[in-house]
């Protein structure tokens, strides 16, 4: 058994008998492994099988005859986005033959943009994230900030080679093969620019200058990253305020390891800017995954004034305001952003997440938590 298969994932797809599900997630996040574990008796259709892809793409109704020859009423279709017009046939089989489908993919772009049948609410939506702290237990943080949290990358004896292959395969199989853009050299330059500004305020003009394309094209490129689940937008807090707030969003790649690969960066030293930005993204990744797996659906944003005061992460409607500090002795530094935010909105919990060894009270409202304790409380449902 590979080490990948020994990790127990938190996401559980529990479905009523009359419900199907979409499982979305970036490539290599572990969708296939998870579905094979949780639906071991399902009949499996992999659209990466080129012969099967050609058959069903040419004649979607062949799916009926294929499934009629199988005993299982539960069917997994992997990489379902590759044949958007197959969705009508899937819908018919759900309605008339009572099949239950698990439909997985790494991009909903072709389905959404083609206006195809998304099963009219008959399929629940799940999303699988990279590995999170409860799945890893006592893990090597510094290694994870470089290699990232995709199972095969974190567990790899040489994550550098795996990360480089990941970027190459993404460009070749997602971007070029799906014809998402005709200008692959410009898109490759854009990826480098997006990695260099990962976690910073979006600046389309600078990215356009770096890639040598128009601002309109850069907006389309960022949309491609979102549609293929490679990137996420972190919106700004927009509640009414007496201070002038920044209304520009931030962009993050879905995993810190991808930033390492694009920047050709395979070591990070505590105390450096790169380490701090990667540590902040790690905490944000935990929050994104918890929101999805808990099914709580609360908003996640950041707060920043025009003068530069900032709170890194706001969970919910100020249920928690979080500053992330990658160093130690966080209690000795005045958390200006949290103080200013609380003057107007008073978060229910105000937390500084750091690499300190012990928790510490800064003020009556603000607490320093070591990152391990913060993650533990988050996943226990004690933060939001």
SULGIHU-V476902 format. One line per field, one symbol per residue. phi: phi as a letter, one per 40 degrees, with the letter a starting at -180 (. if undefined). burial: b if it has 9 or more other ideal C-beta (glycine too) atoms within 8 Angstrom, else e. A space follows every 10 residues. Layout:
phi->???
burial->???
This chain:
phi->.cddcccccc cbcbbcccbb acbbiddgch ccdcccccbc cccbbbcccc ccdcccccad ccdccccccb cccbbbbcgc ccbdcccccc cccccbbfcb bbbbabacdc ccccgccbgf gcbcbbbbbd dbdcccgcbc cccccccgbc dccccccacd cccccccccc ccccccccfc acbcdccccc dcccccbdgb ccbccccccc cgbccdcccc ccccccccgc bbcbcccbcd acccbcbccb bbccaccccd cccfbbabbd gccccccccc cdccdccccc dcccgcgccb abbaccchca bcabbgcgca bbbbbccbfc ccbccddccc cccbbfccbb bbcacccbca ccbccbbcbd dccdcccdcc gcca
burial->eeebeebebb bebebeeebb bbbbbbbbbb bebbbbeebe ebbebebeee ebbebbbeeb ebbbebbeee eeebbbbbbb bbbbebbbbb bbbbeeeebb bbbbbbbbbb bbeeebeebe eebeebebbb bbbebbeebe bebbbbbbbb bbbbebeebe ebbbebbebb bbbbbbebee beebebbbbb bbbbbebbbe ebbbebbbeb bebeeebbbb bbebbbbbbb bbbbbbbeee eebebeeebb bbbbbbbbbb bbbebeebeb eeeebbbbbb bbbbbbbbbb bbbeeeebeb bbbbbeeeeb bbbbbbebbb bbbbbbbeeb beeebebbbb bbebeebebb bbbbbbeebb bbeeebbbbb bebbbbbbbe eebb
